[in-house]
Amino acid sequence: MDKEKLKNPEYKRMYQVLRERLIKNIARSVLLLLLFNVMLSFLLTRGFYPAMLFN
């Protein structure tokens, strides 16, 4: 019964769309994490910079 469902072109198309969107969402999340880490690093570096000058 399950094999018959997978042979249906409609299910194949749904699976293909699911894979495409999953890959796109994973790529976006990785990019956002990298961007967040860069921003956080920049903000922390700029925040501690004046304190380092006075030491």
mmCIF entry with sequence, helices, sheets and N, C-alpha, C, O atoms, coordinates in Angstrom:
data_MODEL
# 
_entry.id   MODEL 
# 
_entity.id                         1 
_entity.type                       polymer 
_entity.pdbx_number_of_molecules   1 
# 
_entity_poly.entity_id                      1 
_entity_poly.type                           'polypeptide(L)' 
_entity_poly.nstd_linkage                   no 
_entity_poly.nstd_monomer                   no 
_entity_poly.pdbx_seq_one_letter_code       MDKEKLKNPEYKRMYQVLRERLIKNIARSVLLLLLFNVMLSFLLTRGFYPAMLFN 
_entity_poly.pdbx_seq_one_letter_code_can   MDKEKLKNPEYKRMYQVLRERLIKNIARSVLLLLLFNVMLSFLLTRGFYPAMLFN 
_entity_poly.pdbx_strand_id                 A 
# 
loop_
_entity_poly_seq.entity_id 
_entity_poly_seq.num 
_entity_poly_seq.mon_id 
_entity_poly_seq.hetero 
1 1  MET n 
1 2  ASP n 
1 3  LYS n 
1 4  GLU n 
1 5  LYS n 
1 6  LEU n 
1 7  LYS n 
1 8  ASN n 
1 9  PRO n 
1 10 GLU n 
1 11 TYR n 
1 12 LYS n 
1 13 ARG n 
1 14 MET n 
1 15 TYR n 
1 16 GLN n 
1 17 VAL n 
1 18 LEU n 
1 19 ARG n 
1 20 GLU n 
1 21 ARG n 
1 22 LEU n 
1 23 ILE n 
1 24 LYS n 
1 25 ASN n 
1 26 ILE n 
1 27 ALA n 
1 28 ARG n 
1 29 SER n 
1 30 VAL n 
1 31 LEU n 
1 32 LEU n 
1 33 LEU n 
1 34 LEU n 
1 35 LEU n 
1 36 PHE n 
1 37 ASN n 
1 38 VAL n 
1 39 MET n 
1 40 LEU n 
1 41 SER n 
1 42 PHE n 
1 43 LEU n 
1 44 LEU n 
1 45 THR n 
1 46 ARG n 
1 47 GLY n 
1 48 PHE n 
1 49 TYR n 
1 50 PRO n 
1 51 ALA n 
1 52 MET n 
1 53 LEU n 
1 54 PHE n 
1 55 ASN n 
# 
_struct_asym.id          A 
_struct_asym.entity_id   1 
# 
loop_
_struct_conf.conf_type_id 
_struct_conf.id 
_struct_conf.pdbx_PDB_helix_id 
_struct_conf.beg_label_comp_id 
_struct_conf.beg_label_asym_id 
_struct_conf.beg_label_seq_id 
_struct_conf.pdbx_beg_PDB_ins_code 
_struct_conf.end_label_comp_id 
_struct_conf.end_label_asym_id 
_struct_conf.end_label_seq_id 
_struct_conf.pdbx_end_PDB_ins_code 
_struct_conf.beg_auth_comp_id 
_struct_conf.beg_auth_asym_id 
_struct_conf.beg_auth_seq_id 
_struct_conf.end_auth_comp_id 
_struct_conf.end_auth_asym_id 
_struct_conf.end_auth_seq_id 
_struct_conf.pdbx_PDB_helix_class 
_struct_conf.details 
_struct_conf.pdbx_PDB_helix_length 
HELX_P HELX_P1 AA1 ASP A 2 ? LYS A 7  ? ASP A 2 LYS A 7  1 ? 6  
HELX_P HELX_P2 AA2 PRO A 9 ? PHE A 54 ? PRO A 9 PHE A 54 1 ? 46 
# 
_struct_conf_type.id          HELX_P 
_struct_conf_type.criteria    ? 
_struct_conf_type.reference   ? 
# 
loop_
_atom_site.group_PDB 
_atom_site.id 
_atom_site.type_symbol 
_atom_site.label_atom_id 
_atom_site.label_alt_id 
_atom_site.label_comp_id 
_atom_site.label_asym_id 
_atom_site.label_entity_id 
_atom_site.label_seq_id 
_atom_site.pdbx_PDB_ins_code 
_atom_site.Cartn_x 
_atom_site.Cartn_y 
_atom_site.Cartn_z 
_atom_site.occupancy 
_atom_site.B_iso_or_equiv 
_atom_site.pdbx_formal_charge 
_atom_site.auth_seq_id 
_atom_site.auth_comp_id 
_atom_site.auth_asym_id 
_atom_site.auth_atom_id 
_atom_site.pdbx_PDB_model_num 
ATOM 1   N N  . MET A 1 1  ? 0.821  -1.199 0.000  1.00 0.00 ? 1  MET A N  1 
ATOM 2   C CA . MET A 1 1  ? 0.000  0.000  0.000  1.00 0.00 ? 1  MET A CA 1 
ATOM 3   C C  . MET A 1 1  ? 0.870  1.269  0.000  1.00 0.00 ? 1  MET A C  1 
ATOM 4   O O  . MET A 1 1  ? 0.585  2.222  -0.726 1.00 0.00 ? 1  MET A O  1 
ATOM 5   N N  . ASP A 1 2  ? 1.935  1.272  0.824  1.00 0.00 ? 2  ASP A N  1 
ATOM 6   C CA . ASP A 1 2  ? 2.800  2.439  0.889  1.00 0.00 ? 2  ASP A CA 1 
ATOM 7   C C  . ASP A 1 2  ? 3.556  2.662  -0.410 1.00 0.00 ? 2  ASP A C  1 
ATOM 8   O O  . ASP A 1 2  ? 3.750  3.801  -0.834 1.00 0.00 ? 2  ASP A O  1 
ATOM 9   N N  . LYS A 1 3  ? 3.981  1.579  -1.041 1.00 0.00 ? 3  LYS A N  1 
ATOM 10  C CA . LYS A 1 3  ? 4.714  1.714  -2.296 1.00 0.00 ? 3  LYS A CA 1 
ATOM 11  C C  . LYS A 1 3  ? 3.825  2.293  -3.380 1.00 0.00 ? 3  LYS A C  1 
ATOM 12  O O  . LYS A 1 3  ? 4.302  3.025  -4.248 1.00 0.00 ? 3  LYS A O  1 
ATOM 13  N N  . GLU A 1 4  ? 2.555  1.978  -3.343 1.00 0.00 ? 4  GLU A N  1 
ATOM 14  C CA . GLU A 1 4  ? 1.632  2.537  -4.326 1.00 0.00 ? 4  GLU A CA 1 
ATOM 15  C C  . GLU A 1 4  ? 1.492  4.039  -4.142 1.00 0.00 ? 4  GLU A C  1 
ATOM 16  O O  . GLU A 1 4  ? 1.379  4.778  -5.120 1.00 0.00 ? 4  GLU A O  1 
ATOM 17  N N  . LYS A 1 5  ? 1.498  4.489  -2.905 1.00 0.00 ? 5  LYS A N  1 
ATOM 18  C CA . LYS A 1 5  ? 1.385  5.921  -2.645 1.00 0.00 ? 5  LYS A CA 1 
ATOM 19  C C  . LYS A 1 5  ? 2.615  6.666  -3.147 1.00 0.00 ? 5  LYS A C  1 
ATOM 20  O O  . LYS A 1 5  ? 2.502  7.760  -3.699 1.00 0.00 ? 5  LYS A O  1 
ATOM 21  N N  . LEU A 1 6  ? 3.791  6.070  -2.956 1.00 0.00 ? 6  LEU A N  1 
ATOM 22  C CA . LEU A 1 6  ? 5.021  6.729  -3.380 1.00 0.00 ? 6  LEU A CA 1 
ATOM 23  C C  . LEU A 1 6  ? 5.136  6.805  -4.896 1.00 0.00 ? 6  LEU A C  1 
ATOM 24  O O  . LEU A 1 6  ? 5.829  7.677  -5.421 1.00 0.00 ? 6  LEU A O  1 
ATOM 25  N N  . LYS A 1 7  ? 4.481  5.923  -5.587 1.00 0.00 ? 7  LYS A N  1 
ATOM 26  C CA . LYS A 1 7  ? 4.528  5.951  -7.051 1.00 0.00 ? 7  LYS A CA 1 
ATOM 27  C C  . LYS A 1 7  ? 3.634  7.043  -7.616 1.00 0.00 ? 7  LYS A C  1 
ATOM 28  O O  . LYS A 1 7  ? 3.764  7.412  -8.783 1.00 0.00 ? 7  LYS A O  1 
ATOM 29  N N  . ASN A 1 8  ? 2.733  7.559  -6.800 1.00 0.00 ? 8  ASN A N  1 
ATOM 30  C CA . ASN A 1 8  ? 1.839  8.619  -7.228 1.00 0.00 ? 8  ASN A CA 1 
ATOM 31  C C  . ASN A 1 8  ? 2.649  9.891  -7.514 1.00 0.00 ? 8  ASN A C  1 
ATOM 32  O O  . ASN A 1 8  ? 3.402  10.337 -6.649 1.00 0.00 ? 8  ASN A O  1 
ATOM 33  N N  . PRO A 1 9  ? 2.513  10.481 -8.701 1.00 0.00 ? 9  PRO A N  1 
ATOM 34  C CA . PRO A 1 9  ? 3.300  11.672 -9.047 1.00 0.00 ? 9  PRO A CA 1 
ATOM 35  C C  . PRO A 1 9  ? 3.032  12.851 -8.112 1.00 0.00 ? 9  PRO A C  1 
ATOM 36  O O  . PRO A 1 9  ? 3.908  13.689 -7.898 1.00 0.00 ? 9  PRO A O  1 
ATOM 37  N N  . GLU A 1 10 ? 1.848  12.912 -7.568 1.00 0.00 ? 10 GLU A N  1 
ATOM 38  C CA . GLU A 1 10 ? 1.510  14.001 -6.656 1.00 0.00 ? 10 GLU A CA 1 
ATOM 39  C C  . GLU A 1 10 ? 2.379  13.941 -5.401 1.00 0.00 ? 10 GLU A C  1 
ATOM 40  O O  . GLU A 1 10 ? 2.872  14.970 -4.937 1.00 0.00 ? 10 GLU A O  1 
ATOM 41  N N  . TYR A 1 11 ? 2.566  12.757 -4.860 1.00 0.00 ? 11 TYR A N  1 
ATOM 42  C CA . TYR A 1 11 ? 3.384  12.582 -3.666 1.00 0.00 ? 11 TYR A CA 1 
ATOM 43  C C  . TYR A 1 11 ? 4.852  12.843 -3.964 1.00 0.00 ? 11 TYR A C  1 
ATOM 44  O O  . TYR A 1 11 ? 5.572  13.396 -3.133 1.00 0.00 ? 11 TYR A O  1 
ATOM 45  N N  . LYS A 1 12 ? 5.288  12.448 -5.141 1.00 0.00 ? 12 LYS A N  1 
ATOM 46  C CA . LYS A 1 12 ? 6.676  12.702 -5.517 1.00 0.00 ? 12 LYS A CA 1 
ATOM 47  C C  . LYS A 1 12 ? 6.937  14.202 -5.593 1.00 0.00 ? 12 LYS A C  1 
ATOM 48  O O  . LYS A 1 12 ? 7.983  14.680 -5.153 1.00 0.00 ? 12 LYS A O  1 
ATOM 49  N N  . ARG A 1 13 ? 5.992  14.935 -6.146 1.00 0.00 ? 13 ARG A N  1 
ATOM 50  C CA . ARG A 1 13 ? 6.141  16.395 -6.254 1.00 0.00 ? 13 ARG A CA 1 
ATOM 51  C C  . ARG A 1 13 ? 6.121  17.034 -4.867 1.00 0.00 ? 13 ARG A C  1 
ATOM 52  O O  . ARG A 1 13 ? 6.901  17.948 -4.600 1.00 0.00 ? 13 ARG A O  1 
ATOM 53  N N  . MET A 1 14 ? 5.250  16.569 -3.993 1.00 0.00 ? 14 MET A N  1 
ATOM 54  C CA . MET A 1 14 ? 5.187  17.103 -2.629 1.00 0.00 ? 14 MET A CA 1 
ATOM 55  C C  . MET A 1 14 ? 6.512  16.854 -1.898 1.00 0.00 ? 14 MET A C  1 
ATOM 56  O O  . MET A 1 14 ? 7.015  17.730 -1.194 1.00 0.00 ? 14 MET A O  1 
ATOM 57  N N  . TYR A 1 15 ? 7.061  15.673 -2.068 1.00 0.00 ? 15 TYR A N  1 
ATOM 58  C CA . TYR A 1 15 ? 8.342  15.329 -1.438 1.00 0.00 ? 15 TYR A CA 1 
ATOM 59  C C  . TYR A 1 15 ? 9.459  16.205 -1.989 1.00 0.00 ? 15 TYR A C  1 
ATOM 60  O O  . TYR A 1 15 ? 10.328 16.647 -1.238 1.00 0.00 ? 15 TYR A O  1 
ATOM 61  N N  . GLN A 1 16 ? 9.442  16.457 -3.283 1.00 0.00 ? 16 GLN A N  1 
ATOM 62  C CA . GLN A 1 16 ? 10.462 17.296 -3.915 1.00 0.00 ? 16 GLN A CA 1 
ATOM 63  C C  . GLN A 1 16 ? 10.376 18.735 -3.388 1.00 0.00 ? 16 GLN A C  1 
ATOM 64  O O  . GLN A 1 16 ? 11.402 19.347 -3.092 1.00 0.00 ? 16 GLN A O  1 
ATOM 65  N N  . VAL A 1 17 ? 9.167  19.269 -3.270 1.00 0.00 ? 17 VAL A N  1 
ATOM 66  C CA . VAL A 1 17 ? 8.987  20.620 -2.751 1.00 0.00 ? 17 VAL A CA 1 
ATOM 67  C C  . VAL A 1 17 ? 9.436  20.684 -1.291 1.00 0.00 ? 17 VAL A C  1 
ATOM 68  O O  . VAL A 1 17 ? 10.069 21.655 -0.877 1.00 0.00 ? 17 VAL A O  1 
ATOM 69  N N  . LEU A 1 18 ? 9.114  19.667 -0.523 1.00 0.00 ? 18 LEU A N  1 
ATOM 70  C CA . LEU A 1 18 ? 9.532  19.605 0.881  1.00 0.00 ? 18 LEU A CA 1 
ATOM 71  C C  . LEU A 1 18 ? 11.051 19.640 1.003  1.00 0.00 ? 18 LEU A C  1 
ATOM 72  O O  . LEU A 1 18 ? 11.593 20.374 1.829  1.00 0.00 ? 18 LEU A O  1 
ATOM 73  N N  . ARG A 1 19 ? 11.730 18.856 0.190  1.00 0.00 ? 19 ARG A N  1 
ATOM 74  C CA . ARG A 1 19 ? 13.204 18.834 0.218  1.00 0.00 ? 19 ARG A CA 1 
ATOM 75  C C  . ARG A 1 19 ? 13.792 20.188 -0.157 1.00 0.00 ? 19 ARG A C  1 
ATOM 76  O O  . ARG A 1 19 ? 14.731 20.661 0.485  1.00 0.00 ? 19 ARG A O  1 
ATOM 77  N N  . GLU A 1 20 ? 13.234 20.822 -1.210 1.00 0.00 ? 20 GLU A N  1 
ATOM 78  C CA . GLU A 1 20 ? 13.743 22.122 -1.655 1.00 0.00 ? 20 GLU A CA 1 
ATOM 79  C C  . GLU A 1 20 ? 13.598 23.163 -0.557 1.00 0.00 ? 20 GLU A C  1 
ATOM 80  O O  . GLU A 1 20 ? 14.525 23.928 -0.290 1.00 0.00 ? 20 GLU A O  1 
ATOM 81  N N  . ARG A 1 21 ? 12.442 23.190 0.071  1.00 0.00 ? 21 ARG A N  1 
ATOM 82  C CA . ARG A 1 21 ? 12.206 24.194 1.112  1.00 0.00 ? 21 ARG A CA 1 
ATOM 83  C C  . ARG A 1 21 ? 13.029 23.918 2.356  1.00 0.00 ? 21 ARG A C  1 
ATOM 84  O O  . ARG A 1 21 ? 13.478 24.846 3.028  1.00 0.00 ? 21 ARG A O  1 
ATOM 85  N N  . LEU A 1 22 ? 13.226 22.652 2.660  1.00 0.00 ? 22 LEU A N  1 
ATOM 86  C CA . LEU A 1 22 ? 14.043 22.290 3.808  1.00 0.00 ? 22 LEU A CA 1 
ATOM 87  C C  . LEU A 1 22 ? 15.489 22.744 3.612  1.00 0.00 ? 22 LEU A C  1 
ATOM 88  O O  . LEU A 1 22 ? 16.101 23.296 4.526  1.00 0.00 ? 22 LEU A O  1 
ATOM 89  N N  . ILE A 1 23 ? 16.020 22.513 2.433  1.00 0.00 ? 23 ILE A N  1 
ATOM 90  C CA . ILE A 1 23 ? 17.385 22.941 2.120  1.00 0.00 ? 23 ILE A CA 1 
ATOM 91  C C  . ILE A 1 23 ? 17.496 24.467 2.191  1.00 0.00 ? 23 ILE A C  1 
ATOM 92  O O  . ILE A 1 23 ? 18.473 25.003 2.713  1.00 0.00 ? 23 ILE A O  1 
ATOM 93  N N  . LYS A 1 24 ? 16.490 25.153 1.662  1.00 0.00 ? 24 LYS A N  1 
ATOM 94  C CA . LYS A 1 24 ? 16.486 26.613 1.681  1.00 0.00 ? 24 LYS A CA 1 
ATOM 95  C C  . LYS A 1 24 ? 16.430 27.144 3.115  1.00 0.00 ? 24 LYS A C  1 
ATOM 96  O O  . LYS A 1 24 ? 17.139 28.092 3.454  1.00 0.00 ? 24 LYS A O  1 
ATOM 97  N N  . ASN A 1 25 ? 15.595 26.540 3.952  1.00 0.00 ? 25 ASN A N  1 
ATOM 98  C CA . ASN A 1 25 ? 15.472 26.985 5.337  1.00 0.00 ? 25 ASN A CA 1 
ATOM 99  C C  . ASN A 1 25 ? 16.736 26.703 6.139  1.00 0.00 ? 25 ASN A C  1 
ATOM 100 O O  . ASN A 1 25 ? 17.127 27.514 6.979  1.00 0.00 ? 25 ASN A O  1 
ATOM 101 N N  . ILE A 1 26 ? 17.373 25.576 5.894  1.00 0.00 ? 26 ILE A N  1 
ATOM 102 C CA . ILE A 1 26 ? 18.624 25.264 6.592  1.00 0.00 ? 26 ILE A CA 1 
ATOM 103 C C  . ILE A 1 26 ? 19.703 26.262 6.189  1.00 0.00 ? 26 ILE A C  1 
ATOM 104 O O  . ILE A 1 26 ? 20.464 26.727 7.038  1.00 0.00 ? 26 ILE A O  1 
ATOM 105 N N  . ALA A 1 27 ? 19.774 26.589 4.921  1.00 0.00 ? 27 ALA A N  1 
ATOM 106 C CA . ALA A 1 27 ? 20.762 27.563 4.457  1.00 0.00 ? 27 ALA A CA 1 
ATOM 107 C C  . ALA A 1 27 ? 20.519 28.928 5.096  1.00 0.00 ? 27 ALA A C  1 
ATOM 108 O O  . ALA A 1 27 ? 21.465 29.599 5.509  1.00 0.00 ? 27 ALA A O  1 
ATOM 109 N N  . ARG A 1 28 ? 19.266 29.335 5.176  1.00 0.00 ? 28 ARG A N  1 
ATOM 110 C CA . ARG A 1 28 ? 18.941 30.614 5.816  1.00 0.00 ? 28 ARG A CA 1 
ATOM 111 C C  . ARG A 1 28 ? 19.319 30.616 7.287  1.00 0.00 ? 28 ARG A C  1 
ATOM 112 O O  . ARG A 1 28 ? 19.870 31.595 7.790  1.00 0.00 ? 28 ARG A O  1 
ATOM 113 N N  . SER A 1 29 ? 19.025 29.530 7.974  1.00 0.00 ? 29 SER A N  1 
ATOM 114 C CA . SER A 1 29 ? 19.321 29.483 9.404  1.00 0.00 ? 29 SER A CA 1 
ATOM 115 C C  . SER A 1 29 ? 20.828 29.520 9.652  1.00 0.00 ? 29 SER A C  1 
ATOM 116 O O  . SER A 1 29 ? 21.278 30.179 10.588 1.00 0.00 ? 29 SER A O  1 
ATOM 117 N N  . VAL A 1 30 ? 21.609 28.829 8.837  1.00 0.00 ? 30 VAL A N  1 
ATOM 118 C CA . VAL A 1 30 ? 23.066 28.864 8.990  1.00 0.00 ? 30 VAL A CA 1 
ATOM 119 C C  . VAL A 1 30 ? 23.588 30.273 8.725  1.00 0.00 ? 30 VAL A C  1 
ATOM 120 O O  . VAL A 1 30 ? 24.453 30.763 9.451  1.00 0.00 ? 30 VAL A O  1 
ATOM 121 N N  . LEU A 1 31 ? 23.070 30.916 7.698  1.00 0.00 ? 31 LEU A N  1 
ATOM 122 C CA . LEU A 1 31 ? 23.489 32.284 7.384  1.00 0.00 ? 31 LEU A CA 1 
ATOM 123 C C  . LEU A 1 31 ? 23.136 33.240 8.523  1.00 0.00 ? 31 LEU A C  1 
ATOM 124 O O  . LEU A 1 31 ? 23.943 34.093 8.893  1.00 0.00 ? 31 LEU A O  1 
ATOM 125 N N  . LEU A 1 32 ? 21.934 33.098 9.076  1.00 0.00 ? 32 LEU A N  1 
ATOM 126 C CA . LEU A 1 32 ? 21.533 33.965 10.183 1.00 0.00 ? 32 LEU A CA 1 
ATOM 127 C C  . LEU A 1 32 ? 22.367 33.719 11.430 1.00 0.00 ? 32 LEU A C  1 
ATOM 128 O O  . LEU A 1 32 ? 22.689 34.667 12.147 1.00 0.00 ? 32 LEU A O  1 
ATOM 129 N N  . LEU A 1 33 ? 22.721 32.481 11.703 1.00 0.00 ? 33 LEU A N  1 
ATOM 130 C CA . LEU A 1 33 ? 23.576 32.196 12.850 1.00 0.00 ? 33 LEU A CA 1 
ATOM 131 C C  . LEU A 1 33 ? 24.959 32.819 12.680 1.00 0.00 ? 33 LEU A C  1 
ATOM 132 O O  . LEU A 1 33 ? 25.509 33.381 13.628 1.00 0.00 ? 33 LEU A O  1 
ATOM 133 N N  . LEU A 1 34 ? 25.514 32.723 11.492 1.00 0.00 ? 34 LEU A N  1 
ATOM 134 C CA . LEU A 1 34 ? 26.818 33.338 11.235 1.00 0.00 ? 34 LEU A CA 1 
ATOM 135 C C  . LEU A 1 34 ? 26.749 34.859 11.377 1.00 0.00 ? 34 LEU A C  1 
ATOM 136 O O  . LEU A 1 34 ? 27.631 35.478 11.971 1.00 0.00 ? 34 LEU A O  1 
ATOM 137 N N  . LEU A 1 35 ? 25.697 35.448 10.828 1.00 0.00 ? 35 LEU A N  1 
ATOM 138 C CA . LEU A 1 35 ? 25.517 36.893 10.922 1.00 0.00 ? 35 LEU A CA 1 
ATOM 139 C C  . LEU A 1 35 ? 25.355 37.323 12.375 1.00 0.00 ? 35 LEU A C  1 
ATOM 140 O O  . LEU A 1 35 ? 25.928 38.329 12.793 1.00 0.00 ? 35 LEU A O  1 
ATOM 141 N N  . PHE A 1 36 ? 24.577 36.565 13.146 1.00 0.00 ? 36 PHE A N  1 
ATOM 142 C CA . PHE A 1 36 ? 24.377 36.870 14.557 1.00 0.00 ? 36 PHE A CA 1 
ATOM 143 C C  . PHE A 1 36 ? 25.691 36.797 15.321 1.00 0.00 ? 36 PHE A C  1 
ATOM 144 O O  . PHE A 1 36 ? 25.976 37.660 16.151 1.00 0.00 ? 36 PHE A O  1 
ATOM 145 N N  . ASN A 1 37 ? 26.493 35.774 15.046 1.00 0.00 ? 37 ASN A N  1 
ATOM 146 C CA . ASN A 1 37 ? 27.782 35.640 15.721 1.00 0.00 ? 37 ASN A CA 1 
ATOM 147 C C  . ASN A 1 37 ? 28.735 36.780 15.374 1.00 0.00 ? 37 ASN A C  1 
ATOM 148 O O  . ASN A 1 37 ? 29.468 37.262 16.238 1.00 0.00 ? 37 ASN A O  1 
ATOM 149 N N  . VAL A 1 38 ? 28.726 37.202 14.139 1.00 0.00 ? 38 VAL A N  1 
ATOM 150 C CA . VAL A 1 38 ? 29.584 38.323 13.726 1.00 0.00 ? 38 VAL A CA 1 
ATOM 151 C C  . VAL A 1 38 ? 29.131 39.608 14.418 1.00 0.00 ? 38 VAL A C  1 
ATOM 152 O O  . VAL A 1 38 ? 29.957 40.370 14.920 1.00 0.00 ? 38 VAL A O  1 
ATOM 153 N N  . MET A 1 39 ? 27.818 39.848 14.444 1.00 0.00 ? 39 MET A N  1 
ATOM 154 C CA . MET A 1 39 ? 27.304 41.054 15.103 1.00 0.00 ? 39 MET A CA 1 
ATOM 155 C C  . MET A 1 39 ? 27.603 41.031 16.597 1.00 0.00 ? 39 MET A C  1 
ATOM 156 O O  . MET A 1 39 ? 28.004 42.046 17.166 1.00 0.00 ? 39 MET A O  1 
ATOM 157 N N  . LEU A 1 40 ? 27.413 39.892 17.228 1.00 0.00 ? 40 LEU A N  1 
ATOM 158 C CA . LEU A 1 40 ? 27.672 39.773 18.655 1.00 0.00 ? 40 LEU A CA 1 
ATOM 159 C C  . LEU A 1 40 ? 29.153 40.001 18.952 1.00 0.00 ? 40 LEU A C  1 
ATOM 160 O O  . LEU A 1 40 ? 29.500 40.689 19.913 1.00 0.00 ? 40 LEU A O  1 
ATOM 161 N N  . SER A 1 41 ? 30.005 39.435 18.144 1.00 0.00 ? 41 SER A N  1 
ATOM 162 C CA . SER A 1 41 ? 31.442 39.623 18.319 1.00 0.00 ? 41 SER A CA 1 
ATOM 163 C C  . SER A 1 41 ? 31.815 41.097 18.151 1.00 0.00 ? 41 SER A C  1 
ATOM 164 O O  . SER A 1 41 ? 32.597 41.636 18.933 1.00 0.00 ? 41 SER A O  1 
ATOM 165 N N  . PHE A 1 42 ? 31.265 41.730 17.149 1.00 0.00 ? 42 PHE A N  1 
ATOM 166 C CA . PHE A 1 42 ? 31.539 43.148 16.905 1.00 0.00 ? 42 PHE A CA 1 
ATOM 167 C C  . PHE A 1 42 ? 31.063 44.008 18.067 1.00 0.00 ? 42 PHE A C  1 
ATOM 168 O O  . PHE A 1 42 ? 31.785 44.899 18.515 1.00 0.00 ? 42 PHE A O  1 
ATOM 169 N N  . LEU A 1 43 ? 29.845 43.746 18.562 1.00 0.00 ? 43 LEU A N  1 
ATOM 170 C CA . LEU A 1 43 ? 29.311 44.538 19.660 1.00 0.00 ? 43 LEU A CA 1 
ATOM 171 C C  . LEU A 1 43 ? 30.109 44.337 20.943 1.00 0.00 ? 43 LEU A C  1 
ATOM 172 O O  . LEU A 1 43 ? 30.366 45.298 21.668 1.00 0.00 ? 43 LEU A O  1 
ATOM 173 N N  . LEU A 1 44 ? 30.499 43.116 21.228 1.00 0.00 ? 44 LEU A N  1 
ATOM 174 C CA . LEU A 1 44 ? 31.279 42.866 22.433 1.00 0.00 ? 44 LEU A CA 1 
ATOM 175 C C  . LEU A 1 44 ? 32.662 43.484 22.336 1.00 0.00 ? 44 LEU A C  1 
ATOM 176 O O  . LEU A 1 44 ? 33.189 43.997 23.323 1.00 0.00 ? 44 LEU A O  1 
ATOM 177 N N  . THR A 1 45 ? 33.248 43.436 21.154 1.00 0.00 ? 45 THR A N  1 
ATOM 178 C CA . THR A 1 45 ? 34.572 44.031 20.963 1.00 0.00 ? 45 THR A CA 1 
ATOM 179 C C  . THR A 1 45 ? 34.494 45.541 21.120 1.00 0.00 ? 45 THR A C  1 
ATOM 180 O O  . THR A 1 45 ? 35.355 46.139 21.764 1.00 0.00 ? 45 THR A O  1 
ATOM 181 N N  . ARG A 1 46 ? 33.496 46.153 20.552 1.00 0.00 ? 46 ARG A N  1 
ATOM 182 C CA . ARG A 1 46 ? 33.338 47.607 20.656 1.00 0.00 ? 46 ARG A CA 1 
ATOM 183 C C  . ARG A 1 46 ? 32.968 48.012 22.079 1.00 0.00 ? 46 ARG A C  1 
ATOM 184 O O  . ARG A 1 46 ? 33.343 49.093 22.534 1.00 0.00 ? 46 ARG A O  1 
ATOM 185 N N  . GLY A 1 47 ? 32.242 47.160 22.778 1.00 0.00 ? 47 GLY A N  1 
ATOM 186 C CA . GLY A 1 47 ? 31.834 47.480 24.137 1.00 0.00 ? 47 GLY A CA 1 
ATOM 187 C C  . GLY A 1 47 ? 32.993 47.454 25.105 1.00 0.00 ? 47 GLY A C  1 
ATOM 188 O O  . GLY A 1 47 ? 33.032 48.265 26.031 1.00 0.00 ? 47 GLY A O  1 
ATOM 189 N N  . PHE A 1 48 ? 33.937 46.554 24.924 1.00 0.00 ? 48 PHE A N  1 
ATOM 190 C CA . PHE A 1 48 ? 35.066 46.441 25.832 1.00 0.00 ? 48 PHE A CA 1 
ATOM 191 C C  . PHE A 1 48 ? 36.248 47.305 25.413 1.00 0.00 ? 48 PHE A C  1 
ATOM 192 O O  . PHE A 1 48 ? 37.188 47.481 26.188 1.00 0.00 ? 48 PHE A O  1 
ATOM 193 N N  . TYR A 1 49 ? 36.216 47.828 24.236 1.00 0.00 ? 49 TYR A N  1 
ATOM 194 C CA . TYR A 1 49 ? 37.354 48.608 23.738 1.00 0.00 ? 49 TYR A CA 1 
ATOM 195 C C  . TYR A 1 49 ? 37.656 49.835 24.600 1.00 0.00 ? 49 TYR A C  1 
ATOM 196 O O  . TYR A 1 49 ? 38.817 50.035 24.955 1.00 0.00 ? 49 TYR A O  1 
ATOM 197 N N  . PRO A 1 50 ? 36.670 50.671 24.956 1.00 0.00 ? 50 PRO A N  1 
ATOM 198 C CA . PRO A 1 50 ? 36.989 51.842 25.808 1.00 0.00 ? 50 PRO A CA 1 
ATOM 199 C C  . PRO A 1 50 ? 37.507 51.425 27.183 1.00 0.00 ? 50 PRO A C  1 
ATOM 200 O O  . PRO A 1 50 ? 38.382 52.095 27.731 1.00 0.00 ? 50 PRO A O  1 
ATOM 201 N N  . ALA A 1 51 ? 36.993 50.346 27.749 1.00 0.00 ? 51 ALA A N  1 
ATOM 202 C CA . ALA A 1 51 ? 37.453 49.883 29.058 1.00 0.00 ? 51 ALA A CA 1 
ATOM 203 C C  . ALA A 1 51 ? 38.913 49.455 28.982 1.00 0.00 ? 51 ALA A C  1 
ATOM 204 O O  . ALA A 1 51 ? 39.653 49.636 29.949 1.00 0.00 ? 51 ALA A O  1 
ATOM 205 N N  . MET A 1 52 ? 39.335 48.905 27.882 1.00 0.00 ? 52 MET A N  1 
ATOM 206 C CA . MET A 1 52 ? 40.724 48.465 27.725 1.00 0.00 ? 52 MET A CA 1 
ATOM 207 C C  . MET A 1 52 ? 41.671 49.656 27.621 1.00 0.00 ? 52 MET A C  1 
ATOM 208 O O  . MET A 1 52 ? 42.829 49.566 28.030 1.00 0.00 ? 52 MET A O  1 
ATOM 209 N N  . LEU A 1 53 ? 41.192 50.761 27.080 1.00 0.00 ? 53 LEU A N  1 
ATOM 210 C CA . LEU A 1 53 ? 42.047 51.941 26.943 1.00 0.00 ? 53 LEU A CA 1 
ATOM 211 C C  . LEU A 1 53 ? 42.397 52.528 28.295 1.00 0.00 ? 53 LEU A C  1 
ATOM 212 O O  . LEU A 1 53 ? 43.510 53.019 28.484 1.00 0.00 ? 53 LEU A O  1 
ATOM 213 N N  . PHE A 1 54 ? 41.466 52.488 29.241 1.00 0.00 ? 54 PHE A N  1 
ATOM 214 C CA . PHE A 1 54 ? 41.700 53.109 30.539 1.00 0.00 ? 54 PHE A CA 1 
ATOM 215 C C  . PHE A 1 54 ? 42.487 52.226 31.492 1.00 0.00 ? 54 PHE A C  1 
ATOM 216 O O  . PHE A 1 54 ? 42.969 52.706 32.519 1.00 0.00 ? 54 PHE A O  1 
ATOM 217 N N  . ASN A 1 55 ? 42.628 50.944 31.173 1.00 0.00 ? 55 ASN A N  1 
ATOM 218 C CA . ASN A 1 55 ? 43.421 50.062 32.029 1.00 0.00 ? 55 ASN A CA 1 
ATOM 219 C C  . ASN A 1 55 ? 44.837 50.289 31.699 1.00 0.00 ? 55 ASN A C  1 
ATOM 220 O O  . ASN A 1 55 ? 45.716 49.660 32.288 1.00 0.00 ? 55 ASN A O  1 
# 
